[in-house]
Amino acid sequence: MTVETVTPTIIDHNNAEPTVQSFEKKSKKPIRQAVGGIVILDNKVLMLSSRKSEDAYRLPRGDCRENETPEQAIIRILREEAGIETEDIKQRVGTYTKANKKVDN
């Protein structure tokens, strides 16, 4: 589906190096940059089926690939997970680097 009016909104983890270093000390897995998007189309929010539960839904989200910007990542994720083709990111909500703490708008 090609949609010109899609408005993905990025929430990503930038400038999180101190937090990443802290988590890496406690975790055996590497920390990855991830993004999530809110897509509003015809005054409706796009929700995807959860893989964990048939009764649950989630927003489009995923990891950034190497050398991929958050904007490029959410455009790719929307294409892969929802079949939405867009190149236009209208609004960036914020950046989060710590759990439950909004760092930047």
C-alpha positions, 0 to 999 in steps of 0.5 A: 500500500502506498500512502502519501498521508501517513504520518509516522512519529519516531521515538528513538534512543539517541545519545544514550552512550552512558546508559548503554554502557551501564546496561552492557555491564549488566547484560550478556546481550549487546544493546541495540538502537531501536525505534517505534512509530505512531502512524495516524491514517484517516484519524485512526492509529495503526496497531499491529498484531502482537506475535506473543498474544492473539489478543494483543496489539502493538505499534510498529517498532524494531531495531536500527540496522548498522549505519541506518538512521532512526528515520530510515529504520522506521520507514523500513519497518513500516514497509516490512511490518505493515506494507506501508510505503512512505518517505516522509516523517512528519514529526519526531516526538522525542528521544528516550535514553533511560526507562520511563525518563523522557530526555528530549522533545 
